[in-house]
Structure formats: C-alpha cells, structure tokens
Amino acid sequence: MDVVSTAEVAAGERFAFWREVSTKLWVPYDLRCDPELENGFRAQVGISDFGAMQATLLTTMPHTVHRSPKLIRQADPEVLKVGCIVRGGATVTQNGQSADLGVGDLTLFDTSRPFLGGHAPHIPTSQLLLLRFPRSLMPLPDRDLRRLSAVRIPGAQGIGALSSQFLLQLARHLHELSSSDTARLSTLTLDVLTTALADALDTPSAVPPHTRQRALMAQIHAFIRDNLGDPLLAPDAIAGAHCISLRYLQRLFQQDGHTVAGWIRERRLEQCRRDLADPRLAARPIHAIAARWAFTSPAHFSQAFRSAYGLSPRQFRQQCAGMRAD
C-alpha cells in the first residue's frame, strides 16, 4: 500500500499540498478548513489498487470537500464512491439529501453530480475507507443509485451491519495485503457493496444469485474474524447472525472444501502463530495467547498447533526468537 502524508511537508504548506493530493487521487475538489487549522493541518492516505477499484484509507483533521458543477465540467471520470467511517464521523450532501455518519456507517456518492462532504469538526481526527470504482461496474440502475446518494446505510443492523463488518476488517488489514490478495478481494468487495446497496434500495432481487452468495461468504468470514476470541463462536451462532439455516451455512463452506468449525480453527491457529512470532508478546505465556483466541485447553491447543505447523507452540516461539537473534 502506498502512503501519502502531510508529515514531511512544511507546516504552512500542508493544506495546499493536501488540496493537490485530493485532486490527483480522486477528482477535482474545493477543499476548505478552519484557518486556524491550516498551518498545523495533518492528513494521511493509504492507497491500494483493487483491480478496477481503488481503496483508500484516509486519516484526517476536520475539513470540507465540495464538488461543484464547474469542477465536474473540468473532469468527470464517471465514478462512484462508497465511504465507510472507521473512526470519528462525517456528513455528506448530494441530490438534496444529507446524512450524518458515525463509525461503521456506509454511504454512496456520485462524482458526476455536485456534493458537499465534511469530516466531523468536533472530532480531532477521523478515518474513512473510500472505495472508488467506475459506475459501469455497479449492476444497479442509475435512477436507483441517485435515490441512494448521501443516504446513511446503518452499520449496526441488517445487511448494512454485515457489510460494515467486512469493510472495517478490510480497513484494518489494508496495509498487510499483497497484490494477489487485493486482486482476489476486489470481486468480493464489489459483491458486498452491490448487496448492501440493493438491500438499502429494497431491491435484493436485482442482485445476481452468485453475487449474493459471494457477498454472503465475505460477510460471514468478516464476522468470524471479528469474533475469533469468543469461545461461544459456533456454527449455529454464525448462521443465526446471518439469518440463514445451519445446513445452508455448512453447504456454503463445503463448496470451498471446508467445514465451518475447521475454518474457525484454522483462523484461530493463524492468530496464535502470529502472536507467538511477535517479539512484543515474548513475555506473554503461551496459554494466555491460546486463551486469547478461544483455545481453553492448553493440551488441545498444543496438539492442534503441532498438527497444523509441525512444531509445538514452544518450539515455534523458540525458532522465531533464534531467527531474530541471527
């Protein structure tokens, strides 16, 4: 992931620099902020290409963004943007509609039409995941998408919540993803967005079945990763959270050659392996690391870890420490 930051820019030039970055990265905007903040303005954006999509993770002090008719005439790439609030808050206005957004909320806006957006002025720093993609990739009618512009899709209930979990997970791990990861995730991400928008429009039948299924699997995976440390995470709880039957959940995983319980165990072992290799956690007992990821029996954890990686947890930790010493 490429990162652009105001940190290396002289204080008096930071906001002007950020105006230039915004225009080059997204579309021409009129950016403004409180004059008292301009000299000390701070912002950073991480940029990742997701196939035909662009994912950006924006961390910024309060400012406003205006896309005027004049700026649209200067450059109109005909792209849509979906934003998900990761931290802080924002407002957006388009097509006579306005939304106040909090953590986890989603919204859509069209760069071919005027809009006004702003990061919450009472919050020192907000963070926003922005997904930018050609309008042609969204299999929903333009008239329906206009109805959804600047509408809050709540991140705390229904399909919006499941989509929000996926996008928040994406934001947390964006810096870790390789080019092959992003290529694989691009289709899933678009499926999740399509499903969320169609649900908000109350037109789920407009989404092809294979798109709905891929989006559902992405949402289920994100839900599991969000709850890996919960000992009560089990197939029936996952099915209930996604309003599907246990049998259908099992069939979804079987199509990929997995069982639900097996996939959960693999993800928990991966997290344990990561923690055991982390020098910052070298003083943490192995049983505490196992318990953090819901392995309540040390003996069972040791056996599962050895079966997966060919070494006991203690041997693996010692091997990692030896490699760091060399």
N, C-alpha and C positions, 0 to 999 in steps of 0.2 A: 504494500500500500504506500503510495506517495503521500507525503505530508507537506503542506504549505502553512507557514505560521508568520505572524507579525513579530515574533520574538526577536528576530535578528534585524528588524527594521528600526531606524531611529524613531524615538517617541513621537516627534512632531509629524512624521510622515506615515504613521501606521494606518490611519483611517483611509487616506488617499490610496495607499497600497492595497488595502482591503477592497476598495471600490474596483480597482483594476483586476484583482483576483476574481471577484464575483462575476464581472463581465466576461472574462475569458473562460471561466469554469462553467458557468451556467448560461445566462443570457444577459444582455444589457439591462442594468437596473439603475435606479436612482436611490442610492443609499444615504441615510442620514442618521446621526446620533446626537445626543446631548453635547453641545460644545464643550462642556466641562470634562467630558469623557474622551474627546478626540485625541489629545496628546498621549494619554495612557491607554488607548484602546488596545484590547487584546482579542485575537481570534485565531483559530487553527482549524484546518480542514484536512481530513484524511480522504484520499481518493482511490477508488478501486473500480476497475472495469469489470462488469458482469456481462460479458458477451455484448449484446446490443444495448444493455442497460449500463447506467453509471450509478455507482453507490458512493455517496459522500457522507462522512460523519463530521458534522460542523459543531464546534465548541466556540461560543462567542459571548461577548458582553452585549448588553442591550443596544439594538439599533433597528431602524425600519427599512423596508425594502419596497420600492414602488416600481411597478412595471406599467409604464404609461403607453397610450396609443402611439405617441411619437417614437418611443423606443422599440415598440413592436414593428413599426414600419422600417426601422433601421435593420432589424434582424429578427426573423421568425423561423426558428428551426422546426416548429410544429411538434413540440414535445410536451408530454405530461410529466408532472412531478407528484409523487406521493411522499408526504412527510410523516415521520413518527417521532414524537417527543420522547427523548431518552432521559433528559433531566431538565428541570425548570419549566418553562411554559412559553406559549406563543399565541398570537392572534393572526387570522388571515381573513381577507375580504375579497370576494370576487362575485360577479354576476348578481350584485345586490344582496348577497348572502355573507354572513360573518360567523366565525367560530372562534371561541376561546378554547385553547387546547392545553391539556395537562399531560403528565407522564403517561405514556402508553397510548395516548390518543393518536388517531390517524386522520389525515385529510388529503384531498386531491386538489390540485390546481393546474390550470392550463396556461402555458406561457404564451399562447397566441391571443390571449384576452387580458385586458388590464386587471391588475390585482395589487393589493396592498398587504404586506405582512410585517409583523414586528415581533421581536423577542421580548418577553415579559420585562418591563422596565424596573420592576421592584425586585427582580432576582439578578444577582451579580453576574452569574454565568448560566447559560442554557446550552443544552446539547440536543441536536436534531439529526436524525438519519434521513437523508434525502435520496430517493430513488427516481432517476430521470430516464425516460425511455420514449421512443417515437410513438405517437398516437396510434400508428398503424398496428402496433403490437397488442393493443388492448381490444379484445373481441367483443366490445360493448358499443352500442350506437352512440354517436356524438351527442344526440339530444339528451340521452340519459346521463352521460358524463357531465354535461353542463348543469343538470339538476343537482349533481353531487359536488360541484366545485365549492370549496370553502365550507363544506359541511363536516361537522365533527363526527367521526366514527369512533364511538367509545371503546377504549382499550380495557374495559373492566367487565364486559358482558358479551355473551353470544359469540358469533363468528369473529367480531371485532377483537375480542379478548384473545382468541386463539391465534389470530393473525398478528396481533400485537406481541404476543409471546415469541413468535417466530422472528419478528423484526428486531425486538430487543436483544434476543440471542445473537442475531446477525451483527448488531451494533457492537456487542461486547467482544465478539471474536473476529471482527473485520480485519484487524491488524495481523491476525495469525494466518489468514487464508492465502494459499498459493494460487497461481494462475489456473491450475487444473481444478482446484476447489471452486473458484469463482465461476468457471465455465460450467461446472456441474450445477451450481446453485442458481445460476441465472434463470433457468427454466422454472425451477421450483419457486423462486421468489416471485416471478411474474404470475405463476399459478395462484400463489397465496394472495397477491394483490387483486387479481381478477375475481377470485372467490369473495374476498372481503367487500369489494365494490359492488358486485352483483347482489350480495346479501343486503348491503345498505340500501340498494335500489329496490329491494324486494323482487328481484328478477333472477333467482338462482337457476331457473331453467335455461337461462341464456348461456350458461357456462357448460362447455362440453363435459361429459362424464369423466373422461380421462384427466381433464384439468382439475375437476373437483377432487378426484381420488389422489392425485399427486399433491395437491394443496393440503388435503386432509393428512396425508402421511408427514408432510413437512411440519404441520402444526402439532401432530402427535409427538414427533421427535423433539420439537422445541419444548413441549410440555414435560416430557420425560427428563430432558436435560435440566429444566428449571427445578425439578423436584427429585433429583437423584439422591439427595441426602435424606429424604423422608423414608423411614423404614416401612411406612404404610403404603408406599407406592406399589401398586399391584395392577395386573391387567383389568380387573373389574373396576377399579377406581379410574383408570385411564379411559375405559370405554364409557363410563358414566359421565366423565368430564367433557366428552366429545359427542354425547347423545347418540351413541351407536351401540349395537349389541356386542357382547363379549365374543361371540362367534365371528362377527364381521371383522372385529379388531384382529383376531387371530388369523383370519384369512388374509388380511392386508399384509401382515408380517410374513406369512408363509409364502406369498408371492415373491418376496425378496430372499427366500431361503432362510428365514429366521423364525424363532419363537419370540413372543413378547418378553417373557422372563429372561430369555437368553440375551436379547438385545440390551435390556436394562443392565444385566450383569456385566456385559462387555463394556458398556459406557462407565459403569462404576469402577471397574478394574482399570480403565484408562485414566480416570481421575486419580485413583490411588497411585498408579505408576508415575503420573506427572508430579504428584506431591512428594513421593519418595525420592524423586530425582532433583527436587528443588532444594538448593543449599540453604535457602531461607527457612526451611522447615526441618533442618537436620536435627534439631534438638527435640522435635515433637515425636513422642513414642509411636511405634508402628501401629499399635492397637488403637491409638487416638485417630490416626489418619484413616484406618479402616472404618472406625465408627462414624467418622465424618461423612463417609459415603455409604452408610447404612449396612456395613458388614458388622453385625452384632456379635458374631462368634469369631474370635481370633484364629481358632483352628480351621474353621471353614474358610476364612479369608486366605490364610496361608496356602491351603490346598488349592483353592481356585486360582490364586496368583501364580503358583508354580505350574499349574496345568496350562495357564494361558501363556506364560513367558519363559518357562523352563528354569526359573530360579525362584528361590524363596524370597519373600519381601526383604529380609535382612541381607541376603546375598546381593540382591539387586541394588539396594541402597549403598552397600559397601563398594560395589563395582562402579557406581556413579561417582562416589567420593574419590576412588582411586583414579578414575579418568580425569577428574578436575585437578587432582594433585600433579598428574603428569603434565 
